[in-house]
Amino acid sequence: MKTLHVDLGARSYPIHIGSGLLDRPELYADRLRGRQVLIVTNVTVAPLYLERVRAALEDGHEVESLVLPDGEAYKTLQTLETVFDALMELRFNRRCTLAALGGGVIGDLTGFAAACFQRGVDFVQIPTTLLAQVDSSVGGKTGVNHPRGKNMIGAFHQPRLVLADTDTLDTLDDRQLRAGLAEVIKYGLIRDAAFFDWLEAHLEALLAREPGALAHAIEVSCRTKAAIVAEDEREAGTRALLNLGHTFGHAIETGTGYGTWLHGEAVAAGMVLAAHLSERLGWLPAATVARIERLLERAGLPVTPPRGMGVEDFLGHMAVDKKAVDTGLRLVLLRGIGEAVLTQDFTSEQLRATLDRALAGA
Amino acid sequence: MKTLHVDLGARSYPIHIGSGLLDRPELYADRLRGRQVLIVTNVTVAPLYLERVRAALEDGHEVESLVLPDGEAYKTLQTLETVFDALMELRFNRRCTLAALGGGVIGDLTGFAAACFQRGVDFVQIPTTLLAQVDSSVGGKTGVNHPRGKNMIGAFHQPRLVLADTDTLDTLDDRQLRAGLAEVIKYGLIRDAAFFDWLEAHLEALLAREPGALAHAIEVSCRTKAAIVAEDEREAGTRALLNLGHTFGHAIETGTGYGTWLHGEAVAAGMVLAAHLSERLGWLPAATVARIERLLERAGLPVTPPRGMGVEDFLGHMAVDKKAVDTGLRLVLLRGIGEAVLTQDFTSEQLRATLDRALAGA
């Protein structure tokens, strides 16, 4: 087991990464402050891991569970309300803890419920997808989608613990694994060229789920994420770099209907769009763009936007994205592999031309 | 105009109290950071003040408004969703500001919407009821009700500005004015015996809406609130004293259906229950309890719980109140006028006996 730390003063917390962690009561025990625990999970994950987590928590805690439907389409205020209903029904108090057992949807939704219930209770993240283990479970971004925009309603609320049991990836379907790899590749692109090289060399091992390769990829990803979050918890600066591909990606997710494309798939296509716009600005040579596309393609990820979306669809959804501020749309672009920048140094014509060309190829 | 400050480091903000403040653009201007402003108000307040506030804000800002139904019954997740819908429809970005124009319901709901929209945007409080001016607009407690419990879903999110225009109290109906006086009296009870004396001497002036008396009462109340919030923003200790009468009061509000009793009315009856329990513990002489009841009665406030609620109704609702923690129910009780304490030093029998006696007299 490797343990990393997100260093946020009194709100610091550990990330444990390794095999067989779900069953270890001592990993939870010293991070839980109250007696009541509600495990929130979904219909896919519950049959696999709910009882194991419950057993590990049961000693010394009153453990209840709530099983939600699976998928991005359920990351809504309506589902959030069912979590509140359960907490009220169970008469949970402000010293309770919510445990998010599942992927990014469960983690984001459960974390947001914890942020709001009685104006804030504890929560722990037990991510069971690669995407959640390398990205969404770390850093305290929580929330739900609005029909018109992804993650538009939410809070910054840090977990008390992240427990990434790599064994859970054994039950992940291939499509989910690949979606997670999009976020892993993102870390290489934004600030770790050596890791990008390593990913090029070890992609087959990752796709074959070799435990050593997966553990290394998760650890490097979490280390980068933890460092960036410690530096800029509320996304005043650096943290925005983690949104590489996300403004385009959120437009794809909203435009195609939540759950049609997986988040990681949309981010993959979004990163390619960011690379193309960077190329158009003369920041990235065509060969580097091709290298990025090739790695994503090898990972089985989409490198073109969805058929059926037009330039105006993209621009409409992108204008409501959180990266848009009074002064105009800002995007994370690339000045090289491992060198992402948040910038407004592009014209709307350049953005349109980039989308036009990509959509023509879709 | 008097200006007080809530001292919270980078999140400090002014409270302006006085006559004719709504129309003064300069009071808003230096506290608004973005260009977009959404004024959230209700059908009662909009015809009276919306255009004046809009006019004061319009110079330099894009001002929109949303008019909600009036009343505690609408302080719900469903109403919150209509605020998000409006913000998305208007394509408001993360640099926008929400302006809460109204009483406690509008302030709590709008503040919570601001806390969650794009994970947190600015908001300002323009309270138009006595209760909101002396209590709910200051301190950053925001939220909505759950059908089973008052204020169960919310966030701590500080406003950028509180603008208490005392002229707005001219249009307040008597019942609302009296409900506000309950919270004013509360400040005397919890830590300002001299203010309690002053209230006894000036209650008729307050009921007659003498501007000097009202302004003094608002200023003293806000000064106490600001000091307590600065000391304990997240209610780890002292701030809980502000909940005198509220655990009983929330049980009344939830038990009778939100909006049947006004919040201040429920708090008045709740403070009397707290005084009775304090008397039963030997902490408060009967004469002091009578003095408290007399002042509340003179203010036209209820001093007995609602007919129709039983002891079990109270205990059921109180158990889910936020003041209940793992270790049992804690209540704010009185050791004297101006001397409130948060305590568990009572037995459930003493609590039951207090409720029994009060309900027999209801």
Chai-1 contact restraints between the chains, C-beta under 6 A:
chainA,res_idxA,chainB,res_idxB,connection_type,confidence,min_distance_angstrom,max_distance_angstrom,comment,restraint_id
A,G34,B,D326,contact,1.0,0.0,6.0,A-B,restraint_1
A,R35,B,D326,contact,1.0,0.0,6.0,A-B,restraint_2
A,L77,B,E81,contact,1.0,0.0,6.0,A-B,restraint_3
A,E81,B,L77,contact,1.0,0.0,6.0,A-B,restraint_4
A,F84,B,H146,contact,1.0,0.0,6.0,A-B,restraint_5
A,F84,B,I153,contact,1.0,0.0,6.0,A-B,restraint_6
A,M88,B,H146,contact,1.0,0.0,6.0,A-B,restraint_7
A,M88,B,R148,contact,1.0,0.0,6.0,A-B,restraint_8
A,M88,B,G149,contact,1.0,0.0,6.0,A-B,restraint_9
A,R91,B,A319,contact,1.0,0.0,6.0,A-B,restraint_10
A,R91,B,V320,contact,1.0,0.0,6.0,A-B,restraint_11
A,N93,B,A324,contact,1.0,0.0,6.0,A-B,restraint_12
A,N93,B,V325,contact,1.0,0.0,6.0,A-B,restraint_13
A,R94,B,K322,contact,1.0,0.0,6.0,A-B,restraint_14
A,R95,B,V325,contact,1.0,0.0,6.0,A-B,restraint_15
A,R95,B,D326,contact,1.0,0.0,6.0,A-B,restraint_16
A,C116,B,I153,contact,1.0,0.0,6.0,A-B,restraint_17
A,Q118,B,K322,contact,1.0,0.0,6.0,A-B,restraint_18
A,R119,B,G154,contact,1.0,0.0,6.0,A-B,restraint_19
A,R119,B,A155,contact,1.0,0.0,6.0,A-B,restraint_20
A,R119,B,F156,contact,1.0,0.0,6.0,A-B,restraint_21
A,H146,B,F84,contact,1.0,0.0,6.0,A-B,restraint_22
A,H146,B,M88,contact,1.0,0.0,6.0,A-B,restraint_23
A,R148,B,M88,contact,1.0,0.0,6.0,A-B,restraint_24
A,I153,B,F84,contact,1.0,0.0,6.0,A-B,restraint_25
A,I153,B,C116,contact,1.0,0.0,6.0,A-B,restraint_26
A,G154,B,R119,contact,1.0,0.0,6.0,A-B,restraint_27
A,A155,B,R119,contact,1.0,0.0,6.0,A-B,restraint_28
A,F156,B,R119,contact,1.0,0.0,6.0,A-B,restraint_29
A,V320,B,R91,contact,1.0,0.0,6.0,A-B,restraint_30
A,K322,B,R94,contact,1.0,0.0,6.0,A-B,restraint_31
A,K322,B,Q118,contact,1.0,0.0,6.0,A-B,restraint_32
A,A324,B,N93,contact,1.0,0.0,6.0,A-B,restraint_33
A,V325,B,N93,contact,1.0,0.0,6.0,A-B,restraint_34
A,V325,B,R95,contact,1.0,0.0,6.0,A-B,restraint_35
A,D326,B,G34,contact,1.0,0.0,6.0,A-B,restraint_36
A,D326,B,R35,contact,1.0,0.0,6.0,A-B,restraint_37
A,D326,B,R95,contact,1.0,0.0,6.0,A-B,restraint_38
